[in-house]
Amino acid sequence: MERKPWPTYVHSMHILVVEDDHPLRASIARGLREASFQVDEAATGPEGLSKATAGEYDAVVLDILLPGIDGVEVCRELRAHDNWVPILILTALDAVEQRITGLNAGADDYLGKPFDFGELLARLQALTRRRSQEVAPEIQVGDLFIDTRRRFVQRGERAIELTAREFDFLVCLARNVGRVVSRGELLAEVWGDPGHAHSNVIDVYASRLRRKIDQGEDMVLVTTLRGVGYMIDVPEDGPSGRRGPSQPPSRR
């Protein structure tokens, strides 16, 4: 049966696949790469633990039964060292105890073998989306301050009024400061619909956001990479030179 192409994303997430069954590992990795993910592979527990510890991954697909140390121990070790990368464990279809043990060790989700690749892809998307929604209460990029709890935005001494959608758009960019956020990511996180990445609604909101954030300012924070996506950034020697959570500026 001919395999349908999976949705692709301009910004490819980085996934680690830890599975000792070579044909299965190769199949998972191939499918993820076809969906524009970056993929690293590991065949044993120690190798998977080493790569997960040393690398920066958006998620880990982790088999339970592995040579060396099993997936449960890999999961425990990562959590013990404050590594909270989302982990999807693979178990035998009827192995209820494996699932419970894996989840208790700190895994985020499980999938029983054999499984449909489409479900694996959907679960990975859900795990990474859930993680991306964990937003710091305060974000500062240069002289732009965002209070995510109060939904308050201020640039310098100027308070900025944004609609709910504009605010979510801005937070999505600010969470990924210095990195291009693709149209597909924005549609998935702000509109909950990654399937219409060519919609011009993003351009409309980006234009509004640039006007409200950058108009009249010496430094432009919101930039467009035509055909790729959008980014918010400030040079390290720009206003305050700061990125990430910070104390709010003074307010009048």
C-alpha positions, 0 to 999 in steps of 0.5 A: 500500500502506498504511504501517504506523505506526512505533514511537513514543518519548516522548523524541524523538531529534534527527536531521539529514537532509542530502540534496539530493533533495527528495522523498527528504529529505521522505520520510525526514523525514516517516517519522522525525517519524511515529516521534516523532523531531525532524528538521532538514533540509539540502539542501547540504553546507555547510548540513549541515555548518553545522547539524551543527556548531551543533546537538546531534544524536543522529545525522546521515543524510548523503548522499554526493553533495551540492552544495557539498561532498560528504558525505565532506568533511562527515564529515571536517570534523566528525571533525576538529573532534571532533564524534563524532555518529553518522553514517549515510551514504547511497550508491548501492546498488552504490557500494562505493568510496563506502561505503569512503571514507565509513567511512574519513572517520569515518562509523559506518554506511552504507545503499545506495539504494534502501532500506526505511525500516524498515531506516533506522529500525533502523540509526539506533536501533542507532547511537544505542543504541551511543553511549548505551552509552558510559558514563563510568567514574565518575558523580556526581550530588549526593552519589550516586557511581557507579563503572561499572567496579566497579559500585559505588554510594555515597550520601554515606558509605553504600554501596548494594547493587543488583542488576544490573538496578537498577544498569543502571537507575540508570546509564541515569538518571544518564547523562541527569541532568536529563532525563526518560528515557521508559519506552521508552528504559528498556526498550530500554537496560536490558531490550533490549525497547522494544516493551512500554513499558506493562509495569509492570516499570519501576514495580517497579524504579523503586520499588526504586531510590527506596527504596535511593537516597532512603530516609532522605535529605533530598533526593530524587534519583529522581523519577517523571513519571507517564505520561512516565518517570523522572529523576534530578537535584539542584538546583545548590545541593544536596549538592555541587551537582555533576553528571557524572564526578567524584572519588569521595567518601571511603569507609569 
